[in-house]
Amino acid sequence: MSIKIEKTDKKDEVKLEFTIEAEKFDEAMKKVYLKSAKYFNIPGFRKGKAPMQIVERYYGDEIFYEDTFNEVVPEVYEKELKENNIEAVSRPDIDVKQIGKGQDLIFTAIVQTKPEVKLGKYKGIEIKKIEYNVSDEDVNHELGHMQEKNARLVTVEDREVQKDDTTVIDFEGFVDGKAFEGGKAENHELVIGSNTFIPGFEEQIIGMKPEEEKEIKVKFPDDYFSNELKGKDAIFKVKLHEIKKKELPILDDEFAKDVSEFDTLEELKKSIKEKLEDENKKKEKYETEEAAVKAVCDNIEIEIPSGMIETEVDNMTKEIEQRLAYQGMKLEHYLQMIGKSEEDFRKDYEEQAKTSVKNRLVLEAIIKEEKIEPSQEQIDAKIKEMAELYGKKEEELKENEGFIKYIKASMENEKVVEFIVENAKIK
């Protein structure tokens, strides 16, 4: 096994030429044959029992080449990257120069490498002080949410529908005189002003009286998710059964007892204020850290390899796919709804991915420069915390190399951000 490494004419890119001995290639090809023999059906032999030479003669010598390449190359490729301290950040562009039974396997791999970061000023950077104070209005706003949450609906019989009422209606929709699928419901509760129906529908319910019937004319939006209905004029036959209005509870000591562990409204207000102040401190910390990291990164010019951006966009896309899956939706259906191709969707995230990668590279460079690392005691404490959180044994987590690597990286990242903030000039 031999390897030649040379830089290409592009920045942060290398070309590796691998030569793998014929003996090793032939040995891997025999393994591939043994794994796949059961799939070959050759006349004169029971299925899966034809000798390797017969299979090659029947299907052609190259029948095992691709699988053999995939059998032998990944391990060799990763081993050589590690031994030659090459931090690859893109998928390799493979070009096979020679492949065949009894021959050395020769191929090249062009790969982008992690760029060197030349650090600018990262100590003593100036950032504005971020501060959030809790006002009486904030406390009252939170109380208002609690009132809304504990409100009750009461039936109204002596007036017409108004905005914010909850109505109980029957409806059936028609396009071109024909009822369409999904356009009918009975005793449906609709909050007027919630904008959960087609634009213009809810406004026309206002003014109706119980048991009144009405035809409502609307137009489906041009970007409506259903191709059969988008942009179409529609008529809905509506019957109003009931009007309900929201009745808020009175803010007093009884309210405090009903919705919390406190006996008085003043105690509840104090608790709300303390909770909001705690949230504000976390918000201040997060935004200060974000501003400090941004200020440091803005001082540094770095050309980020396209492979790193592509990988970051891949990760972002996977996260979005997972969130959509929780909602029972696939990415392709979501893209249809928003009218975008996957290519355009990915382009929208390129700038965000570029910023994310740049931040990561800069923080890694500062970690290296300042020799930032968590102590063993800190790592052990974190492992204990995670073990309790996930119901695992500490020993089990300590034996997981991938988990330990993740924990260390996470803690280093926390420490370097703290370091930047501690050394910043906050005005």
Order of alpha helices (4+ residues) and beta strands (2+ residues): beta-beta-alpha-alpha-alpha-beta-beta-beta-alpha-beta-beta-beta-alpha-beta-beta-alpha-alpha-alpha-alpha-alpha-alpha-alpha-alpha-alpha-beta
